[in-house]
Each structure stands twice: as structure tokens, then as C-alpha cells.
Amino acid sequence: MEGEQALRGFWYTALHLLSFLNFDGASVQKLFRHAPPAGEDAPPYLPWAGSTLQAFLEAGGAQAVEKVDEWVTGLRFGDPDAV
């Protein structure tokens, strides 16, 4: 059941990312493969800075999915605590 909940969380996060990027699948693929810099040159609070989003999610599992979901939800809906 734990794996099913993790998959459901990832699905919701993927939908949020798709919605944020106007359902442009190519842009979502680029986002998953792009590695933004870590440190001073990093954009403001990217949970996966210094890594690709794909590697961050694979290594971090459900906790990483939750962090990414909080980040994209904060961008979409203006939650200052999420970014």
C-alpha cells in the first residue's frame, strides 16, 4: 500500500508540473533532465538544485515527490511557505 501511495503522490505532482507548463510534454521532459546549478547561482529554492529533477525524485522517493509538489504548488497558487 505504501508504494501505491507514493505512486499516487508522483502522479499528482506530474499533473501539477504539466499544468504549470501548459501541458507541454516536451517542456516537462526538459525540466526532468535539466540540472540547475547549486549554490549562489541557483534559482531561488529549487529542491533539486545541483541535480536533475529525475535523479532527485529517483533518489529521494516519496519525500522528494512531496518537496517538488510543494514547490510547484507554491508557484502555481502563490503559497509563500512552499517556495
Distance bins in CASP14 RR format, pairs under 12 A and 6 or more apart:
PFRMAT RR
TARGET T0000
AUTHOR 0000-0000-0000
RMODE 2
METHOD distances of the structure
MODEL  1
1 7 0 0 0 0 0 1 0 0 0 0 0
1 8 0 0 0 0 0 1 0 0 0 0 0
2 8 0 0 0 0 0 1 0 0 0 0 0
2 9 0 0 0 0 0 1 0 0 0 0 0
2 61 0 0 0 0 0 1 0 0 0 0 0
2 62 0 0 0 0 1 0 0 0 0 0 0
3 9 0 0 0 0 1 0 0 0 0 0 0
3 10 0 0 0 0 1 0 0 0 0 0 0
3 11 0 0 0 0 0 1 0 0 0 0 0
3 61 0 0 0 0 1 0 0 0 0 0 0
3 62 0 0 0 0 1 0 0 0 0 0 0
3 65 0 0 0 0 0 1 0 0 0 0 0
4 10 0 0 0 0 0 1 0 0 0 0 0
4 11 0 0 0 0 0 1 0 0 0 0 0
4 62 0 0 0 0 0 1 0 0 0 0 0
5 11 0 0 0 0 0 1 0 0 0 0 0
5 12 0 0 0 0 0 1 0 0 0 0 0
5 61 0 0 0 0 0 1 0 0 0 0 0
5 62 1 0 0 1 0 0 0 0 0 0 0
5 65 0 0 0 0 0 1 0 0 0 0 0
5 66 0 0 0 0 0 1 0 0 0 0 0
6 12 0 0 0 0 0 1 0 0 0 0 0
6 13 0 0 0 0 0 1 0 0 0 0 0
6 57 0 0 0 0 0 1 0 0 0 0 0
6 58 0 0 0 0 0 1 0 0 0 0 0
6 60 0 0 0 0 0 1 0 0 0 0 0
6 61 1 0 0 1 0 0 0 0 0 0 0
6 62 1 0 1 0 0 0 0 0 0 0 0
6 63 0 0 0 0 1 0 0 0 0 0 0
6 64 0 0 0 0 0 1 0 0 0 0 0
6 65 1 0 0 1 0 0 0 0 0 0 0
6 66 0 0 0 0 1 0 0 0 0 0 0
6 69 0 0 0 0 0 1 0 0 0 0 0
7 13 0 0 0 0 0 1 0 0 0 0 0
7 14 0 0 0 0 0 1 0 0 0 0 0
7 57 0 0 0 0 0 1 0 0 0 0 0
7 61 0 0 0 0 0 1 0 0 0 0 0
7 62 0 0 0 0 1 0 0 0 0 0 0
7 65 0 0 0 0 1 0 0 0 0 0 0
8 14 0 0 0 0 0 1 0 0 0 0 0
8 15 0 0 0 0 0 1 0 0 0 0 0
8 62 0 0 0 0 0 1 0 0 0 0 0
8 65 0 0 0 0 1 0 0 0 0 0 0
8 66 0 0 0 0 0 1 0 0 0 0 0
8 69 0 0 0 0 0 1 0 0 0 0 0
9 15 0 0 0 0 1 0 0 0 0 0 0
9 16 0 0 0 0 1 0 0 0 0 0 0
9 57 0 0 0 0 0 1 0 0 0 0 0
9 61 0 0 0 0 0 1 0 0 0 0 0
9 62 1 0 0 1 0 0 0 0 0 0 0
9 63 0 0 0 0 0 1 0 0 0 0 0
9 64 0 0 0 0 0 1 0 0 0 0 0
9 65 1 0 1 0 0 0 0 0 0 0 0
9 66 1 0 0 1 0 0 0 0 0 0 0
9 67 0 0 0 0 0 1 0 0 0 0 0
9 68 0 0 0 0 0 1 0 0 0 0 0
9 69 1 0 0 1 0 0 0 0 0 0 0
9 70 0 0 0 0 0 1 0 0 0 0 0
10 16 0 0 0 0 0 1 0 0 0 0 0
10 17 0 0 0 0 0 1 0 0 0 0 0
10 32 0 0 0 0 0 1 0 0 0 0 0
10 53 0 0 0 0 0 1 0 0 0 0 0
10 54 0 0 0 0 0 1 0 0 0 0 0
10 57 1 0 0 1 0 0 0 0 0 0 0
10 58 0 0 0 0 0 1 0 0 0 0 0
10 60 0 0 0 0 0 1 0 0 0 0 0
10 61 0 0 0 0 1 0 0 0 0 0 0
10 62 0 0 0 0 1 0 0 0 0 0 0
10 63 0 0 0 0 0 1 0 0 0 0 0
10 64 0 0 0 0 1 0 0 0 0 0 0
10 65 1 0 1 0 0 0 0 0 0 0 0
10 66 0 0 0 0 1 0 0 0 0 0 0
10 68 0 0 0 0 1 0 0 0 0 0 0
10 69 0 0 0 0 1 0 0 0 0 0 0
11 17 0 0 0 0 0 1 0 0 0 0 0
11 18 0 0 0 0 0 1 0 0 0 0 0
11 65 0 0 0 0 1 0 0 0 0 0 0
11 69 0 0 0 0 0 1 0 0 0 0 0
12 18 0 0 0 0 0 1 0 0 0 0 0
12 19 0 0 0 0 0 1 0 0 0 0 0
12 62 0 0 0 0 0 1 0 0 0 0 0
12 65 0 0 0 0 1 0 0 0 0 0 0
12 66 0 0 0 0 0 1 0 0 0 0 0
12 68 0 0 0 0 0 1 0 0 0 0 0
12 69 1 0 0 1 0 0 0 0 0 0 0
12 70 0 0 0 0 0 1 0 0 0 0 0
12 72 0 0 0 0 0 1 0 0 0 0 0
12 73 0 0 0 0 1 0 0 0 0 0 0
13 19 0 0 0 0 0 1 0 0 0 0 0
13 20 0 0 0 0 0 1 0 0 0 0 0
13 28 0 0 0 0 0 1 0 0 0 0 0
13 31 0 0 0 0 0 1 0 0 0 0 0
13 32 0 0 0 0 0 1 0 0 0 0 0
13 47 0 0 0 0 0 1 0 0 0 0 0
13 53 0 0 0 0 0 1 0 0 0 0 0
13 56 0 0 0 0 0 1 0 0 0 0 0
13 57 0 0 0 0 1 0 0 0 0 0 0
13 61 0 0 0 0 0 1 0 0 0 0 0
13 62 0 0 0 0 0 1 0 0 0 0 0
13 64 0 0 0 0 1 0 0 0 0 0 0
13 65 1 0 1 0 0 0 0 0 0 0 0
13 66 0 0 0 0 1 0 0 0 0 0 0
13 67 0 0 0 0 1 0 0 0 0 0 0
13 68 1 0 1 0 0 0 0 0 0 0 0
13 69 1 0 1 0 0 0 0 0 0 0 0
13 70 0 0 0 0 1 0 0 0 0 0 0
13 71 0 0 0 0 1 0 0 0 0 0 0
13 72 1 0 0 1 0 0 0 0 0 0 0
13 73 0 0 0 0 1 0 0 0 0 0 0
13 76 0 0 0 0 0 1 0 0 0 0 0
14 20 0 0 0 0 0 1 0 0 0 0 0
14 21 0 0 0 0 0 1 0 0 0 0 0
14 23 0 0 0 0 0 1 0 0 0 0 0
14 25 0 0 0 0 0 1 0 0 0 0 0
14 28 1 0 0 1 0 0 0 0 0 0 0
14 29 0 0 0 0 0 1 0 0 0 0 0
14 31 0 0 0 0 0 1 0 0 0 0 0
14 32 0 0 0 0 1 0 0 0 0 0 0
14 53 0 0 0 0 0 1 0 0 0 0 0
14 54 0 0 0 0 0 1 0 0 0 0 0
14 57 0 0 0 0 1 0 0 0 0 0 0
14 65 0 0 0 0 1 0 0 0 0 0 0
14 68 0 0 0 0 1 0 0 0 0 0 0
14 69 0 0 0 0 1 0 0 0 0 0 0
14 72 0 0 0 0 1 0 0 0 0 0 0
15 21 0 0 0 0 0 1 0 0 0 0 0
15 23 0 0 0 0 1 0 0 0 0 0 0
15 28 0 0 0 0 0 1 0 0 0 0 0
15 69 0 0 0 0 1 0 0 0 0 0 0
15 72 0 0 0 0 1 0 0 0 0 0 0
15 73 0 0 0 0 0 1 0 0 0 0 0
15 76 0 0 0 0 0 1 0 0 0 0 0
16 23 0 0 0 0 0 1 0 0 0 0 0
16 28 0 0 0 0 0 1 0 0 0 0 0
16 31 0 0 0 0 0 1 0 0 0 0 0
16 65 0 0 0 0 0 1 0 0 0 0 0
16 66 0 0 0 0 0 1 0 0 0 0 0
16 68 0 0 0 0 1 0 0 0 0 0 0
16 69 1 0 0 1 0 0 0 0 0 0 0
16 70 0 0 0 0 1 0 0 0 0 0 0
16 71 0 0 0 0 1 0 0 0 0 0 0
16 72 1 0 1 0 0 0 0 0 0 0 0
16 73 1 0 0 1 0 0 0 0 0 0 0
16 74 0 0 0 0 1 0 0 0 0 0 0
16 75 0 0 0 0 1 0 0 0 0 0 0
16 76 1 0 0 1 0 0 0 0 0 0 0
16 77 0 0 0 0 1 0 0 0 0 0 0
16 82 0 0 0 0 0 1 0 0 0 0 0
17 23 0 0 0 0 1 0 0 0 0 0 0
17 24 0 0 0 0 0 1 0 0 0 0 0
17 25 0 0 0 0 1 0 0 0 0 0 0
17 27 0 0 0 0 1 0 0 0 0 0 0
17 28 1 0 1 0 0 0 0 0 0 0 0
17 29 0 0 0 0 0 1 0 0 0 0 0
17 30 0 0 0 0 0 1 0 0 0 0 0
17 31 1 0 0 1 0 0 0 0 0 0 0
17 32 0 0 0 0 1 0 0 0 0 0 0
17 53 0 0 0 0 1 0 0 0 0 0 0
17 54 0 0 0 0 0 1 0 0 0 0 0
17 57 0 0 0 0 0 1 0 0 0 0 0
17 65 0 0 0 0 0 1 0 0 0 0 0
17 68 1 0 0 1 0 0 0 0 0 0 0
17 69 0 0 0 0 1 0 0 0 0 0 0
17 71 0 0 0 0 1 0 0 0 0 0 0
17 72 1 0 1 0 0 0 0 0 0 0 0
17 73 0 0 0 0 0 1 0 0 0 0 0
17 75 0 0 0 0 0 1 0 0 0 0 0
17 76 0 0 0 0 1 0 0 0 0 0 0
18 24 1 0 0 1 0 0 0 0 0 0 0
18 25 1 0 0 1 0 0 0 0 0 0 0
18 26 0 0 0 0 0 1 0 0 0 0 0
18 27 0 0 0 0 1 0 0 0 0 0 0
18 28 1 0 1 0 0 0 0 0 0 0 0
18 29 0 0 0 0 0 1 0 0 0 0 0
18 31 0 0 0 0 0 1 0 0 0 0 0
18 32 0 0 0 0 0 1 0 0 0 0 0
18 72 0 0 0 0 1 0 0 0 0 0 0
18 76 0 0 0 0 0 1 0 0 0 0 0
19 25 0 0 0 0 0 1 0 0 0 0 0
19 27 0 0 0 0 0 1 0 0 0 0 0
19 28 0 0 0 0 0 1 0 0 0 0 0
19 69 0 0 0 0 0 1 0 0 0 0 0
19 72 0 0 0 0 1 0 0 0 0 0 0
19 73 0 0 0 0 0 1 0 0 0 0 0
19 75 0 0 0 0 0 1 0 0 0 0 0
19 76 1 0 0 1 0 0 0 0 0 0 0
19 77 0 0 0 0 0 1 0 0 0 0 0
20 27 0 0 0 0 1 0 0 0 0 0 0
20 28 0 0 0 0 1 0 0 0 0 0 0
20 31 0 0 0 0 1 0 0 0 0 0 0
20 68 0 0 0 0 0 1 0 0 0 0 0
20 69 0 0 0 0 0 1 0 0 0 0 0
20 71 0 0 0 0 1 0 0 0 0 0 0
20 72 1 0 1 0 0 0 0 0 0 0 0
20 73 0 0 0 0 1 0 0 0 0 0 0
20 74 0 0 0 0 1 0 0 0 0 0 0
20 75 1 0 0 1 0 0 0 0 0 0 0
20 76 1 0 1 0 0 0 0 0 0 0 0
20 77 0 0 0 0 0 1 0 0 0 0 0
20 78 0 0 0 0 0 1 0 0 0 0 0
21 27 1 0 1 0 0 0 0 0 0 0 0
21 28 1 0 1 0 0 0 0 0 0 0 0
21 29 0 0 0 0 1 0 0 0 0 0 0
21 30 0 0 0 0 1 0 0 0 0 0 0
21 31 1 0 0 1 0 0 0 0 0 0 0
21 32 0 0 0 0 0 1 0 0 0 0 0
21 72 0 0 0 0 1 0 0 0 0 0 0
21 75 0 0 0 0 0 1 0 0 0 0 0
21 76 0 0 0 0 0 1 0 0 0 0 0
22 28 0 0 0 0 1 0 0 0 0 0 0
22 76 0 0 0 0 0 1 0 0 0 0 0
24 30 0 0 0 0 1 0 0 0 0 0 0
24 31 0 0 0 0 1 0 0 0 0 0 0
25 31 0 0 0 0 1 0 0 0 0 0 0
25 32 0 0 0 0 1 0 0 0 0 0 0
26 32 0 0 0 0 0 1 0 0 0 0 0
26 33 0 0 0 0 0 1 0 0 0 0 0
27 33 0 0 0 0 0 1 0 0 0 0 0
27 34 0 0 0 0 0 1 0 0 0 0 0
28 34 0 0 0 0 0 1 0 0 0 0 0
28 53 0 0 0 0 1 0 0 0 0 0 0
28 54 0 0 0 0 0 1 0 0 0 0 0
28 72 0 0 0 0 0 1 0 0 0 0 0
29 52 0 0 0 0 0 1 0 0 0 0 0
29 53 0 0 0 0 0 1 0 0 0 0 0
29 54 0 0 0 0 1 0 0 0 0 0 0
30 36 0 0 0 0 0 1 0 0 0 0 0
30 52 0 0 0 0 0 1 0 0 0 0 0
30 53 0 0 0 0 1 0 0 0 0 0 0
30 54 0 0 0 0 0 1 0 0 0 0 0
31 46 0 0 0 0 0 1 0 0 0 0 0
31 48 0 0 0 0 1 0 0 0 0 0 0
31 52 0 0 0 0 1 0 0 0 0 0 0
31 53 1 0 1 0 0 0 0 0 0 0 0
31 54 0 0 0 0 1 0 0 0 0 0 0
31 56 0 0 0 0 0 1 0 0 0 0 0
31 57 0 0 0 0 0 1 0 0 0 0 0
31 68 0 0 0 0 0 1 0 0 0 0 0
31 71 0 0 0 0 0 1 0 0 0 0 0
31 72 0 0 0 0 1 0 0 0 0 0 0
32 48 0 0 0 0 1 0 0 0 0 0 0
32 51 0 0 0 0 0 1 0 0 0 0 0
32 52 1 0 0 1 0 0 0 0 0 0 0
32 53 1 0 1 0 0 0 0 0 0 0 0
32 54 1 0 1 0 0 0 0 0 0 0 0
32 55 0 0 0 0 1 0 0 0 0 0 0
32 56 0 0 0 0 1 0 0 0 0 0 0
32 57 0 0 0 0 1 0 0 0 0 0 0
32 58 0 0 0 0 0 1 0 0 0 0 0
32 68 0 0 0 0 0 1 0 0 0 0 0
33 48 0 0 0 0 0 1 0 0 0 0 0
33 51 0 0 0 0 0 1 0 0 0 0 0
33 52 1 0 1 0 0 0 0 0 0 0 0
33 53 1 0 0 1 0 0 0 0 0 0 0
33 54 1 0 0 1 0 0 0 0 0 0 0
33 55 0 0 0 0 1 0 0 0 0 0 0
33 56 0 0 0 0 0 1 0 0 0 0 0
33 57 0 0 0 0 0 1 0 0 0 0 0
34 43 0 0 0 0 0 1 0 0 0 0 0
34 46 0 0 0 0 0 1 0 0 0 0 0
34 48 0 0 0 0 1 0 0 0 0 0 0
34 49 0 0 0 0 0 1 0 0 0 0 0
34 50 0 0 0 0 0 1 0 0 0 0 0
34 51 0 0 0 0 0 1 0 0 0 0 0
34 52 1 0 0 1 0 0 0 0 0 0 0
34 53 1 0 0 1 0 0 0 0 0 0 0
34 54 0 0 0 0 1 0 0 0 0 0 0
34 55 0 0 0 0 0 1 0 0 0 0 0
34 56 0 0 0 0 0 1 0 0 0 0 0
35 42 0 0 0 0 0 1 0 0 0 0 0
35 46 0 0 0 0 0 1 0 0 0 0 0
35 48 0 0 0 0 1 0 0 0 0 0 0
35 49 0 0 0 0 1 0 0 0 0 0 0
35 50 1 0 1 0 0 0 0 0 0 0 0
35 51 1 0 1 0 0 0 0 0 0 0 0
35 52 1 0 1 0 0 0 0 0 0 0 0
35 53 0 0 0 0 1 0 0 0 0 0 0
35 54 0 0 0 0 1 0 0 0 0 0 0
35 55 0 0 0 0 1 0 0 0 0 0 0
35 56 0 0 0 0 1 0 0 0 0 0 0
36 42 1 0 1 0 0 0 0 0 0 0 0
36 43 1 0 1 0 0 0 0 0 0 0 0
36 44 0 0 0 0 0 1 0 0 0 0 0
36 45 0 0 0 0 0 1 0 0 0 0 0
36 46 1 0 1 0 0 0 0 0 0 0 0
36 47 0 0 0 0 0 1 0 0 0 0 0
36 48 1 0 0 1 0 0 0 0 0 0 0
36 49 1 0 1 0 0 0 0 0 0 0 0
36 50 1 0 0 1 0 0 0 0 0 0 0
36 51 0 0 0 0 1 0 0 0 0 0 0
36 52 0 0 0 0 1 0 0 0 0 0 0
36 53 0 0 0 0 1 0 0 0 0 0 0
36 56 0 0 0 0 0 1 0 0 0 0 0
37 43 0 0 0 0 1 0 0 0 0 0 0
37 46 0 0 0 0 1 0 0 0 0 0 0
37 48 0 0 0 0 0 1 0 0 0 0 0
37 49 1 0 0 1 0 0 0 0 0 0 0
37 50 1 0 0 1 0 0 0 0 0 0 0
37 51 0 0 0 0 0 1 0 0 0 0 0
38 45 0 0 0 0 0 1 0 0 0 0 0
38 46 0 0 0 0 1 0 0 0 0 0 0
38 47 0 0 0 0 0 1 0 0 0 0 0
38 48 0 0 0 0 1 0 0 0 0 0 0
38 49 1 0 1 0 0 0 0 0 0 0 0
38 50 1 1 0 0 0 0 0 0 0 0 0
38 51 1 0 0 1 0 0 0 0 0 0 0
38 52 0 0 0 0 0 1 0 0 0 0 0
38 56 0 0 0 0 0 1 0 0 0 0 0
39 45 0 0 0 0 0 1 0 0 0 0 0
39 46 0 0 0 0 0 1 0 0 0 0 0
39 49 1 0 0 1 0 0 0 0 0 0 0
39 50 1 0 0 1 0 0 0 0 0 0 0
40 49 0 0 0 0 0 1 0 0 0 0 0
41 49 0 0 0 0 1 0 0 0 0 0 0
41 50 0 0 0 0 1 0 0 0 0 0 0
42 48 0 0 0 0 1 0 0 0 0 0 0
42 49 1 0 1 0 0 0 0 0 0 0 0
42 50 1 0 0 1 0 0 0 0 0 0 0
42 51 0 0 0 0 0 1 0 0 0 0 0
43 49 1 0 0 1 0 0 0 0 0 0 0
43 50 0 0 0 0 0 1 0 0 0 0 0
43 71 0 0 0 0 0 1 0 0 0 0 0
43 75 0 0 0 0 0 1 0 0 0 0 0
43 83 0 0 0 0 0 1 0 0 0 0 0
44 71 0 0 0 0 0 1 0 0 0 0 0
44 74 0 0 0 0 0 1 0 0 0 0 0
44 75 0 0 0 0 0 1 0 0 0 0 0
44 80 0 0 0 0 0 1 0 0 0 0 0
44 82 0 0 0 0 0 1 0 0 0 0 0
44 83 1 0 0 1 0 0 0 0 0 0 0
45 67 0 0 0 0 1 0 0 0 0 0 0
45 68 0 0 0 0 0 1 0 0 0 0 0
45 70 0 0 0 0 1 0 0 0 0 0 0
45 71 1 0 0 1 0 0 0 0 0 0 0
45 72 0 0 0 0 0 1 0 0 0 0 0
45 74 0 0 0 0 0 1 0 0 0 0 0
45 75 0 0 0 0 0 1 0 0 0 0 0
45 80 0 0 0 0 0 1 0 0 0 0 0
45 81 0 0 0 0 0 1 0 0 0 0 0
45 82 0 0 0 0 1 0 0 0 0 0 0
45 83 1 0 1 0 0 0 0 0 0 0 0
46 52 0 0 0 0 0 1 0 0 0 0 0
46 53 0 0 0 0 1 0 0 0 0 0 0
46 56 0 0 0 0 1 0 0 0 0 0 0
46 67 0 0 0 0 1 0 0 0 0 0 0
46 68 0 0 0 0 1 0 0 0 0 0 0
46 70 0 0 0 0 0 1 0 0 0 0 0
46 71 1 0 0 1 0 0 0 0 0 0 0
46 72 0 0 0 0 0 1 0 0 0 0 0
46 75 0 0 0 0 0 1 0 0 0 0 0
46 83 0 0 0 0 1 0 0 0 0 0 0
47 53 0 0 0 0 1 0 0 0 0 0 0
47 55 0 0 0 0 0 1 0 0 0 0 0
47 56 1 0 0 1 0 0 0 0 0 0 0
47 57 0 0 0 0 1 0 0 0 0 0 0
47 59 0 0 0 0 0 1 0 0 0 0 0
47 60 0 0 0 0 1 0 0 0 0 0 0
47 61 0 0 0 0 0 1 0 0 0 0 0
47 63 0 0 0 0 1 0 0 0 0 0 0
47 64 1 0 0 1 0 0 0 0 0 0 0
47 65 0 0 0 0 0 1 0 0 0 0 0
47 66 0 0 0 0 1 0 0 0 0 0 0
47 67 1 0 1 0 0 0 0 0 0 0 0
47 68 1 0 1 0 0 0 0 0 0 0 0
47 69 0 0 0 0 1 0 0 0 0 0 0
47 70 0 0 0 0 1 0 0 0 0 0 0
47 71 1 0 1 0 0 0 0 0 0 0 0
47 72 0 0 0 0 1 0 0 0 0 0 0
47 74 0 0 0 0 0 1 0 0 0 0 0
47 82 0 0 0 0 0 1 0 0 0 0 0
47 83 0 0 0 0 0 1 0 0 0 0 0
48 54 0 0 0 0 1 0 0 0 0 0 0
48 55 1 0 0 1 0 0 0 0 0 0 0
48 56 1 1 0 0 0 0 0 0 0 0 0
48 57 1 0 0 1 0 0 0 0 0 0 0
48 58 0 0 0 0 0 1 0 0 0 0 0
48 59 0 0 0 0 1 0 0 0 0 0 0
48 60 0 0 0 0 1 0 0 0 0 0 0
48 64 1 0 0 1 0 0 0 0 0 0 0
48 65 0 0 0 0 0 1 0 0 0 0 0
48 67 0 0 0 0 1 0 0 0 0 0 0
48 68 1 0 0 1 0 0 0 0 0 0 0
48 71 0 0 0 0 1 0 0 0 0 0 0
48 72 0 0 0 0 0 1 0 0 0 0 0
49 55 0 0 0 0 0 1 0 0 0 0 0
49 56 0 0 0 0 1 0 0 0 0 0 0
49 67 0 0 0 0 0 1 0 0 0 0 0
49 68 0 0 0 0 0 1 0 0 0 0 0
49 71 0 0 0 0 0 1 0 0 0 0 0
50 56 0 0 0 0 1 0 0 0 0 0 0
51 57 0 0 0 0 1 0 0 0 0 0 0
51 58 0 0 0 0 1 0 0 0 0 0 0
51 59 1 0 0 1 0 0 0 0 0 0 0
51 60 0 0 0 0 0 1 0 0 0 0 0
51 64 0 0 0 0 1 0 0 0 0 0 0
51 68 0 0 0 0 0 1 0 0 0 0 0
52 58 0 0 0 0 1 0 0 0 0 0 0
52 59 0 0 0 0 0 1 0 0 0 0 0
52 64 0 0 0 0 0 1 0 0 0 0 0
52 68 0 0 0 0 0 1 0 0 0 0 0
53 59 0 0 0 0 0 1 0 0 0 0 0
53 60 0 0 0 0 0 1 0 0 0 0 0
53 64 0 0 0 0 1 0 0 0 0 0 0
53 65 0 0 0 0 0 1 0 0 0 0 0
53 67 0 0 0 0 0 1 0 0 0 0 0
53 68 1 0 0 1 0 0 0 0 0 0 0
53 69 0 0 0 0 0 1 0 0 0 0 0
53 71 0 0 0 0 0 1 0 0 0 0 0
53 72 0 0 0 0 0 1 0 0 0 0 0
54 60 0 0 0 0 0 1 0 0 0 0 0
54 61 0 0 0 0 0 1 0 0 0 0 0
54 64 0 0 0 0 0 1 0 0 0 0 0
54 68 0 0 0 0 0 1 0 0 0 0 0
55 61 0 0 0 0 0 1 0 0 0 0 0
55 64 0 0 0 0 1 0 0 0 0 0 0
56 63 0 0 0 0 0 1 0 0 0 0 0
56 64 1 0 1 0 0 0 0 0 0 0 0
56 65 0 0 0 0 1 0 0 0 0 0 0
56 66 0 0 0 0 0 1 0 0 0 0 0
56 67 0 0 0 0 1 0 0 0 0 0 0
56 68 1 0 0 1 0 0 0 0 0 0 0
56 71 0 0 0 0 0 1 0 0 0 0 0
57 63 0 0 0 0 1 0 0 0 0 0 0
57 64 1 0 1 0 0 0 0 0 0 0 0
57 65 1 0 0 1 0 0 0 0 0 0 0
57 66 0 0 0 0 0 1 0 0 0 0 0
57 67 0 0 0 0 1 0 0 0 0 0 0
57 68 1 0 0 1 0 0 0 0 0 0 0
57 69 0 0 0 0 0 1 0 0 0 0 0
57 71 0 0 0 0 0 1 0 0 0 0 0
58 64 0 0 0 0 1 0 0 0 0 0 0
58 65 0 0 0 0 0 1 0 0 0 0 0
59 65 0 0 0 0 0 1 0 0 0 0 0
59 67 0 0 0 0 0 1 0 0 0 0 0
60 66 0 0 0 0 1 0 0 0 0 0 0
60 67 0 0 0 0 1 0 0 0 0 0 0
60 68 0 0 0 0 1 0 0 0 0 0 0
61 67 0 0 0 0 1 0 0 0 0 0 0
61 68 0 0 0 0 0 1 0 0 0 0 0
61 69 0 0 0 0 0 1 0 0 0 0 0
62 68 0 0 0 0 0 1 0 0 0 0 0
62 69 0 0 0 0 0 1 0 0 0 0 0
63 69 0 0 0 0 0 1 0 0 0 0 0
63 70 0 0 0 0 0 1 0 0 0 0 0
64 70 0 0 0 0 0 1 0 0 0 0 0
64 71 0 0 0 0 0 1 0 0 0 0 0
65 71 0 0 0 0 0 1 0 0 0 0 0
65 72 0 0 0 0 0 1 0 0 0 0 0
65 73 0 0 0 0 0 1 0 0 0 0 0
66 72 0 0 0 0 0 1 0 0 0 0 0
66 73 0 0 0 0 0 1 0 0 0 0 0
66 82 0 0 0 0 0 1 0 0 0 0 0
67 73 0 0 0 0 0 1 0 0 0 0 0
67 74 0 0 0 0 0 1 0 0 0 0 0
67 82 0 0 0 0 1 0 0 0 0 0 0
67 83 0 0 0 0 0 1 0 0 0 0 0
68 74 0 0 0 0 0 1 0 0 0 0 0
68 75 0 0 0 0 0 1 0 0 0 0 0
68 82 0 0 0 0 0 1 0 0 0 0 0
68 83 0 0 0 0 0 1 0 0 0 0 0
69 75 0 0 0 0 0 1 0 0 0 0 0
69 76 0 0 0 0 0 1 0 0 0 0 0
69 77 0 0 0 0 0 1 0 0 0 0 0
69 79 0 0 0 0 0 1 0 0 0 0 0
69 82 0 0 0 0 1 0 0 0 0 0 0
70 76 0 0 0 0 0 1 0 0 0 0 0
70 77 0 0 0 0 0 1 0 0 0 0 0
70 78 0 0 0 0 0 1 0 0 0 0 0
70 79 1 0 0 1 0 0 0 0 0 0 0
70 80 0 0 0 0 0 1 0 0 0 0 0
70 81 0 0 0 0 1 0 0 0 0 0 0
70 82 1 0 1 0 0 0 0 0 0 0 0
70 83 0 0 0 0 1 0 0 0 0 0 0
71 77 0 0 0 0 0 1 0 0 0 0 0
71 78 0 0 0 0 0 1 0 0 0 0 0
71 79 0 0 0 0 1 0 0 0 0 0 0
71 81 0 0 0 0 0 1 0 0 0 0 0
71 82 1 0 0 1 0 0 0 0 0 0 0
71 83 1 0 0 1 0 0 0 0 0 0 0
72 78 0 0 0 0 0 1 0 0 0 0 0
72 79 0 0 0 0 0 1 0 0 0 0 0
72 82 0 0 0 0 1 0 0 0 0 0 0
72 83 0 0 0 0 1 0 0 0 0 0 0
73 79 1 0 0 1 0 0 0 0 0 0 0
73 80 0 0 0 0 0 1 0 0 0 0 0
73 81 0 0 0 0 0 1 0 0 0 0 0
73 82 1 0 1 0 0 0 0 0 0 0 0
73 83 0 0 0 0 1 0 0 0 0 0 0
74 80 1 0 0 1 0 0 0 0 0 0 0
74 81 0 0 0 0 1 0 0 0 0 0 0
74 82 1 1 0 0 0 0 0 0 0 0 0
74 83 1 0 1 0 0 0 0 0 0 0 0
75 82 1 0 0 1 0 0 0 0 0 0 0
75 83 1 0 0 1 0 0 0 0 0 0 0
76 82 0 0 0 0 1 0 0 0 0 0 0
76 83 0 0 0 0 0 1 0 0 0 0 0
77 83 0 0 0 0 0 1 0 0 0 0 0
END
